[in-house]
């Protein structure tokens, strides 16, 4: 029996109607439908089907991936999601790591005084000690201004003198993040060819220059430099530091104290060392009647005379890295229209040549048959869209909580809990498990927000920890 015919069976239709999903402004909203409903109303989607019939794959030297659509048949005006997964291959070549150029940009403002700065210095020293002789290192300290303590140089030449300089640092002054970030980025412009470049920004404070710092990080990505950020303590602005990491396509993390900074720096060193792919870019060609709305997980823009090409800049990947991009599309096709989406992936192998691969066509058929549209759903893509949109909403909840609007935070988290639970009930098993983990995480956050005394350390730490997890989930599957 065809899926569309199967879905027309009244008994099955009634069972599925209990867990219907509608696309609404601001994301996917799960609703309970009347169990007596004989057919799905316009605009609803039923998350059935564990098959991946709406999926195509691509591969080339060093990179492979898939493109999947949330459905193969659409009703007029229905939202369509495309999920792009890009994976850097694990191979013997990946174990021959590329030479690195890293700039560490460390906050030495007055708030870092004492144990916090001492632990931070210890962590940076361990990083320097763990780098190879032929790697390159630059070190910047910043407070009211920025100082290039160590211009970019081979580690073998400066290891001992740099360690001495780091250990002699003292805290004092304010927090001028853009000055430190700009100095670190400029230092890496002198990096030798074929090197993987990354800036690691560390701060325990905040200032009013978020837009400038985001601009610098975005510019660095265009130059092939990744920017990661680490927030230390309870006084920094996680939305600021997280935005810098997103713009720079790096990692964002939060630690309560500088003692665990070393773990973050070790991860940064490992990822940089294992980078095998740079400048990964995807271009999707959209047919007439399909328009670009937004993307999460990559820098996106439309190009071409009619804006029918969506360019998604993903950037660098380390060996085994799995990146996810969720693309929201609008549809305005007439019933019977048959269209297709295809594209091209390009990248450069570190130490090698530029590569490319074609993305085979994925068909889309416009229909006025709601059951046929429902039956063409890819439950895995739907689950992924639910997860990403929940993370975006969870970030808004964390911001609301931090500014004291606990009711708004609670409402947003509850909305997430309801949607994740209902989505998990109709998703394929692996995706359902991930949604269940996300539900548990959000439930714990909700309880923490409700029980933490205002202005307590716990109340200040909770939104920072939540933001770090959800920012990661918007680029890589983290639950």
Secondary structure, 3 states (H helix, E strand, C coil): CCHHHHHHCHHHHHHHHCCEEEEECCEEEEECCCCCCCCCCCCEEECCCCCCCCEEEEEECCEEEEEEECECEECCCCCEEEEEEEEECCCHHHHCCCCEEEEEEEECCHHHCCHHHHHHHHHHHHHHHHCCCCCEEEEEEECCCEEEEEEEEEHHHHHHHHHHHHHCCCCCCCCCHHHHHHHHHHHHCCCCCCCEEEEEEEECCCCCCHHHHHHHHHHHHHCCEEEEEEEECCCCCHHHHHHHHHHCEEEEEEECCHHHHHHHHHHHHHHHHCEEEEEEEEEEECCCCEEEEEEECCEEEEECCCCCEEEEEEEEEECCCEEEEEEEEEECCCCCCEEEEEEEEEEEECCCCEEEEEEEEEEEEECCCHHHHHHCECHHHHHHHHHHHHHHHHHHHHHHHHCCCHHHHHHHHHHHHHHHHHHHHHCCHHHHHHHHHHHHHHHHHHHHHHHCCCCCHHHHHHHHHHHHHHHHHCCCCCC
